[in-house]
């Protein structure tokens, strides 16, 4: 499924459109449609932990999200070996509006709960 990036990805401002591809029930791949060397592995954060934040009003307006919208929340993960050492960025969630194929990255800069680099292993067996 292709998505227009309505709010630039931090550090990848030139990426305007991406394609999401399911890897398994936990991971997805996000690939730039124009820059084949730019891709990210994403993870469903709700599988790992309780994860709650408000989508800022300005972002909701930009991606035309309402209370009824079908939003997909994913986080960038840096895959390591072993997989338990992989690092998840919980501070910069990606919000995909699957109703209109618009997406944005949110930065939770003042969150005392989430970090930019948390090991998956810290959420296993909890």
N, C-alpha and C positions, 0 to 999 in steps of 0.2 A: 504494500500500500504506500503510495506517494503522499508526502506532506510538504506544504509550503512553509518555510521557516519565517514566521511573521515577526519574531523578535530574534535578533542574531544570537548565535551560539558564542559564548565567551571565548575569544581567541580564534574563532572561525567565522568571522563576520561575512566572508564572501560566500559561505554556503547558504544558498537560497532555497534549495529543494533537496529532500532526502527520501530514501525509500526504506521502509521497515520490513525486515524479514525475520520470521520466527525461527529461532534455533531449537528451542525446546520449551517446556512449560515455565522456565525461569528466565532464560536469556533470549535477547533479540539482537539483531545486527541492524545498525543504522548506517546507511551508505549514502554519501553525496551522489546525486545523479549526474553532476558535471565533473567532479574531481574524483576519479576512481581510487586515488590513494588516500582519500579521507573517509574513514569508517570508524565506527565506535561499537563496542559491545555494550548493551544495555541490560539492566536487570529490573525485575519487578521488586520494588523495595518492600512491598507488603508481605512478601514471603519471608523476609528476614526479620522484620521488626514492626512495631507500631510506628506508623509514619503519618503525621497529620500536619497540614499547613493550609493556609488560606491562599487561594490564587488571587493576587492583587487585582483590584478593579480594572486598572489600565490594561493589564494583560488579558483579563477576561474579555474586555471590549475588543482588543486587537484580534483575538482568535474567535470572537463571536461566541463565547461560552456563556451558557445560561445554567440555571439549576437543573434543567432537563438534559443538558448536553452529555454526551457519552465521552468522558475524558479518560485517556490512558496516561498514567503517570509512570515514568521510567527514569532510572538513574544510570549514569555512566559508570562502568566498572572496568578497572584495569586488571585483566586476567593474568594470573601468576601460576607457577607450578610450585607446590600443589595448589589446587583450586581454592583451598581454604585460606591461602595467603593473598588472594585477590583483594583489591582495594575498591571500595564503593564511595562515590562522591554523593553524599546526602544533602549537601548545601546547594547544589545546582540541579534540581530536578527538571526533567523535560516534561512538558504537558502537551499531549496530542489530542486535539479535538477530532474524533473520528467521524463526526457528523459532517464536517466541512473540509477536512484534511488540512487544517492549519495547526501549526505547532509553535511553541515558544519555550525558551529556557527561563526559569525563575531562579534568582539568587536569594537564598535565605540568609542574608548577611548578618542578621542580628540574632540568629538562633543559638541559644545556649545548649540545645539538645543534640543538634546534628553537626557532624564534622565533614570536612572536605575529603578526608582519607581514612576510612574505617575498614578494618579487615573483616571479611566475611566470617572468619573463624570466631570472632567475638559474638556472633549471633547464633552460632550452632549449638545444639543441645541445651537450649534455654526453655 
